[in-house]
Amino acid sequence: MDIKIKSLTKKFGSQTVLDDISLELDSVHSLVIVGPSGGGKTTLLRCIAGLQDFEKGEIAINKNALYGKEERNTNTSLYIRQRREYRKRVGMVFQSYNLFPHLNALQNIVLPLVKIHGFSKKDAEKEAIHLLTRFKLDEHMHKRPHQLSGGQKQRIAISRSIAIEPDFLALDEPTSALDPEFTIDVLDMIRELRNDDIHLVLVTHHMGFARNVSDYVCYLEDGRIQMHGPPEKLFDNSQETSMSKFLNSVLKY
């Protein structure tokens, strides 16, 4: 996965959340974004996934590009069409699952395949059943979200995201809403997908998992990438840096 971010700036009102971020990576399999709360991690991920407009700059994943609002002012219809097509190639996993409450697990996977990605209902159901069986969720396929545990809901949400065979899977703190006993199942599933060569862009507060699953890490604080590099470089860095202070504060608890 090739990633190019150039002069990315995002504001909410008068507050600058992402401040002129630039990053260029070639052949990265899994990018993990870490940092303190309020540093801009989720906003950066949502921009990369095409879910969030930004004021200026450019994001390109494998040469599929998104541009800031200044580009929209030049050609609004082209801007909207490009963003819609970009989003179709991204699998997004949210903190709070975002399953349709009135649909069962099987239907939650089938519906976007049919309505957005042009699958026949037969092929969509076949793919959904395959994924639910693979991840040992098939006994829950006819249950609605309120009948499922948090871990089951998140694994179904991940299954829905990979059913489209995305260019990459974007995960925003996928275990933050889970009780500890369900966290390990979700982390194991993500690790398995990483080993299956599915490209990942992941925001997480699990530092041990971040180190193990990443081949490149960005440390984001105050809307800027303060450090970036291979995990062994960042996590083993003994110098007095903002990231080392952050890691020490996290690992104390």
HELIX and SHEET records of a PDB file:
HELIX    1   1 LYS A   41  ILE A   48  1                                   8    
HELIX    2   2 LYS A   69  ARG A   72  1                                   4    
HELIX    3   3 THR A   76  LYS A   88  1                                  13    
HELIX    4   4 ALA A  105  LYS A  115  1                                  11    
HELIX    5   5 LYS A  121  ARG A  134  1                                  14    
HELIX    6   6 ASP A  138  HIS A  140  5                                   3    
HELIX    7   7 PRO A  145  GLN A  147  5                                   3    
HELIX    8   8 GLY A  150  ILE A  162  1                                  13    
HELIX    9   9 PRO A  180  ASN A  195  1                                  16    
HELIX   10  10 MET A  207  VAL A  213  1                                   7    
HELIX   11  11 PRO A  231  PHE A  235  1                                   5    
HELIX   12  12 SER A  242  LEU A  251  1                                  10    
SHEET    1   A 4 GLN A  15  LEU A  25  0                                        
SHEET    2   A 4 ILE A   3  PHE A  12 -1                                        
SHEET    3   A 4 LYS A  56  ILE A  61 -1                                        
SHEET    4   A 4 ASN A  64  TYR A  67 -1                                        
SHEET    1   B 6 VAL A  90  VAL A  93  0                                        
SHEET    2   B 6 PHE A 168  ASP A 172  1                                        
SHEET    3   B 6 LEU A 200  VAL A 203  1                                        
SHEET    4   B 6 SER A  30  VAL A  34  1                                        
SHEET    5   B 6 TYR A 216  GLU A 221  1                                        
SHEET    6   B 6 ARG A 224  GLY A 229 -1                                        
END                                                                             
